[in-house]
Amino acid sequence: MAILSKDEAQTILKKVLSFAKADETEVNLGGSQSGNIRTARNAVSTAGEVSNLSLGVSSSFGKRTGNATINEFDDASLEKVVRRAEELARLAPENPEYMPLLGPATFKESIGFNNSTAAMTPDTRAEMVAKSLKVAKDAKLESAGFLQNSAGFRAMMNSKGLFAYNKSTDVSFSITVRNQEGTGSGYIDHSYNDVSKLDTLALTKIAANKAVTSAGAKAIEPGRYTVILEPLAASDMLGGIIRGFEQRTADEGRSFMSKKGGGTRLGERLFDEKVNIWSDPMNPDLPGSTWSGDGMPVDKTVWVENGVVKNLACSRFWAQKKGIQPLSGPGGGRFGGGGMIMGGGTASLEDLIKNTEKGILVTRFWYIRMVDQQTLVQTGLTRDGTYYIENGQIKFPVKNFRFNESPIIMLNNVEELGKPVRSGSSILPPMKIRDFTFTSLSDAI
Amino acid sequence: MKRRNFIGLAGMGAAGALLQGMPALGRTISEAEALVMRADAAAKKRMADVALQAARSKGATYTDVRIGRYLNQSVVTRDNRVQNVANTESYGIGIRVIANGSWGFAASEKMDNDSIAKTAALAVAIAKGNAKLLTEPVQLAPQKGYGEVSWKTPIEKNAFEIPVKEKVDLLLSVNDAALKGGANFINAALFMVNEQKYFASSDGSYIDQDIHRIWPTFTVTKTDKATGKFQTRDALSSPMGMGYEYMYALPEHKLTGGPTTLYKGRYDMLEDVQAATRQVAEKITAKSVEPGKYDLILDPTHLGLTIHESTGHPTELDRVLGYEANYAGTSFLTLDKWKTKKFNYGSKLVNIHADRLQPGSLGAVGYDDEGVKCGEWEIIKDGILVNYQTIRDQAHILGLPASQGCCYADSWDSIQFQRMPNVSLMPNTQTRSVADMIKGVKKGIYILGRGSYSIDQQRYNFQFGGQLFYEIKDGQIVGMLNDVAYQSNTQEFWNSMTDIADKNDFRLFGTFNDGKGQPSQSSAVSHGSSTAKFEGVNVINTARKI
């Protein structure tokens, strides 16, 4: 059984610590169970199930630390892994940034575990995928998809008495549907904590509809356009910026958060005032861990309020050096500390389209890569349904574009934000952005 | 180092991303344990025979067994300190079968006879389950058994035998040189891989292979407080299918005479970091490029990635057929284009070969992960698309009598599937130097190193950056440029190739971590080329104000 309860985990961790002789010892225990099924050409191509459980020991003598891991749990093995970590610690170089371990703390009970998601089997996965395949076959379209669910736990205990435990589940489903001529393509990708929210039939119908309606795309000139980004496109573009809300790289002058002349942009209005970004491990749609890897609590944190940068994450070492408070980052959702949440309004995607005189609707982006770390300019392409909007209506599909744009500039050009939904490891609204820079056309479908 | 430090490496850029995605990161072991053999070929043969027999008795019509031990070592430093030293081992058995016309696969890290037999039985049961949803039975190209054979990467120094201390000392001296030279920050790392792979099949092959790879790399950063600007320059090294000998460059491995020293087959990390430290300072004040059409002179340290993305990926047959439609993408090089035998992929100078033989390359093995002896074949001949990359269950689609040996799995517990072999651009058969090529350029840019890269899902439209950009005016290099990226369409780009240097300039570029498949698997592959010239390519200026 790879998912240990809090008590089971605590028993093992206590036993491991009883063997420890180092100045400080930290033990991490984690396990997961995950299953997947992959389809292509309207048939199942591969399916698999993976389970693992492993334990890691960090032993420190002064500022020297050694690590060892093991996946056997008899007493002799547990003692062996502690001895190996201690042996490696004695040989290790001193780490000038070593921070003493933290003592006991109370962490909120995480809400990330859903029994139905954890109970999924190869059969339930196959049934969900069969519904999806039928949509594509009936419509004489061609689909390729992937369904994956996971359940996991992690626990940590150290020689100063800190104990933390968390368990979580997640399920994700993505599917690409193309027409037989290869002239149209649609896609969806959704993740949930609770599998009962996943409707593979309805989602495949959305992708199938895009495969049909995106066929026969017309070429229009690249340039600056007002765009309406579906939440998936918004998350492709913005999901990564939260990692840049970090004190040390900003202080070091090598981040978009660095200020000309030195210092950081904390407290500055960096975005349009409609922009509010936070993270919250207790959000029911995107639950995360309530503690970080080094034993700090993870709480709801506001990163941007009305366009102003409110917080930068900071490690314990850097905080001590700068004389400020440490702050856990938002993590990446799932097993991390909860991903990026961006506020919005109540408008639906359709409402945003209705209010648009002239613009481009983007389903998703693809192959996004950083072009300039200084400005966060990224390049990538639209795909799987790009449409021209005129006078509040979708007029026709357009050929895919390559863009070069910075999420910082984008968030200064916000016209309207819709109702936020979860997309991948973020929660974001559909959004209308002016002056989005498309630089060339692509023949890809 | 703490586990949290290890996780914290994500902020380090390329090397950090690589660590996170590194395949087969198994249990942590000591430096010495990596050198202890887990099982000899005779013991592995006994285990494989247990699996082959168990699968056959359960109804498998074909079985292959992979017993794999995957060793990884990484040494990661930042400025004047060691961030992480990790030695890991992953060891287990993967069994793949065909039963009732379908594939089945199961894997286990338990290696006793009973567990092996149970794993084989599970693989057969999974194949029979999959057969219920079967649309087309597997057609496997014939493959003769080779009996008991072995292959080893021809290394001179096993990197795992070099003490970690020596590697730490090298990296810290590299960092010291950068900091003393005026850089503000440096991250430097060494990654080493040893795949000990045993393959056996019901065709009668028992193949023992010992494969080595190494990658030294760094990123130097320079900040300018007054303007708030910063720049980086990455190493011009290449990951290689070599031992630690890669780290010892002699004068014959160095190409000098250009704006920076380039390395052929060996690498001088200390010399490169000194150049990088000077160049990163120059980048801070370099002129921003004027957008427009330029002739591009692309060095192999840069062109390798363009080859990888625009030739390597679209000629993968599984992408062409739609098996990667939901993840890696499909391909514009559809079978109808190939069937015409005259699809004009590039200019007449464009000759691109696939191989898994090139000495020193990341893709070099004796046999692939389904027991096919490796070879070399043409993909693009005189500019025309003539072939793809296949494995045993795809060969019949192209009417080929045998697989081309492109099967790979990144671990014993991953299912093997079609992966890219080395794909290389052939050098000029006539004598041609880079210096002479530059002399003929009126308005151009000489680009070196791997930068930002992006390409669409069918491999038409791409955009590439680089590490170093030099402006060429009337046949002379006149200075450094900033904010350069070029955009093109694959077919248009390769048709604009009007010149290429000869074999003296031929070098290997490599990528350690090419992702494909769901769940994603990683593979390492090299791309050789000589410096080539592309005329009239669209260059954009990537600078923006925030």
Interface residues (C-beta under 8 A of the other chain):
Chain A: E26 N28 N36 R38 T39 A40 R41 N42 A43 V44 S45 T46 A47 G48 V50 S54 G56 S58 T65 N67 A68 T69 I70 N71 R84 E87 L88 A92 P93 N95 P96 E97 Y98 E142 A144 G145 F146 Q148 S174 I175 T176 R178 G182 Y187 R243 E246 T249 E252 G253 R254 F256 S258 K259 K260 G261 G262 G293 D294 S315 W366 Y367 I368 R369 M370 V371 D372 Q373 Q374 T375 L376 V377 T379 G380 L381 R383 N400 R402 N404 S406 I408 I409 T439 S440 L441 S442 D443 A444 I445
Chain B: M1 K2 R3 R4 N5 F6 I7 G8 G11 R27 T28 S30 R81 V82 V85 A86 W103 F105 E109 I126 N130 L133 L134 T135 V168 N184 F185 T221 T223 D224 K225 A226 T227 G228 K229 F230 T232 L321 G322 Y323 E324 A325 N326 Y327 G329 T330 F332 T334 D413 I415 S452 Y453 S454 I455 D456 Q457 Q458 R459 Y460 N461 Q463 G465 D483 A485 Q487 N489 Q518 P519 N538 I540 T542 A543 R544 K545 I546
